[in-house]
Amino acid sequence: MSSPLESAKKYSKLAGESPLPAWAFATGLAHTAYAIPWKMPKVEGSSGDLYQFHKSAIFKSPSRNACILFAATHALGGYMIYDGDETNGAGFTFAWSTLYLIINGRSSVRSLLGGRITPLSLSVLALGNAGVYGSAFFWP
């Protein structure tokens, strides 16, 4: 019978050789990119309450363009792994996951105070991808 630590190491190794974590993060980012509401123009002569509410409901970070960029890079990294280049795909995905955390990590924690959970969940997925693919890249 294997210990929980051995089974966790085995799972981490298998996940580092699979494109599914990268594609899951790419899918989450793509969904977020198209779920972000568009800015509503201010209507002259109105009280502006709806405009102010709508302006506060729009995500500050990650932006739509950042979501699309990171979704495309993670989909590409997943495809590299799927195509058989596990080491380079893992390194590519690790680097872009780390970059996502550097750019959006702090603001995702702040967005939790505003009642938005999606940016934090994306950062948790990026952290998981960085851990899984980082171990697959540095210790193959």
C-alpha positions, 0 to 999 in steps of 0.5 A: 500500500502506497503512502499519500505522499507517494500517490501525490507525487505519482499524480503530479508526475502524471498531470505534468505529462498531460495537456489537461491542466493547461487546457482547463486553465485556457478554457477558464480564461477564454470563458472569462474573456467572453463573460466580462461585460462590455463597458456601457456608455454614459447617457447624458441627462440620466442620473448615472446610477446604472452607469456607475453600477455597471462600471463597478461590475466590470473586472479590473483585472484580468482584462479581456485582451490578457485573458485571450492572450493567456488562453491562447498561450496555455492552449498552445502549451497544452498542444505541445504536450499533446504532440509529444514534446512534454519537456518543452510544453511543460516549460512553456506552460510553467513560464506563462503560468508564472507570468500570469501570477506576476501580472494578475496575482495581487489584483485577484486577491484584491478582487475578492474584497469586491465580491469577485471570485473568478479572478482568484480562481484563475490565479489558483489554476495558474498556481496549480499549473505552475507547480505541476508543469514546473516540477515536470520541467525541472525534475523530469 
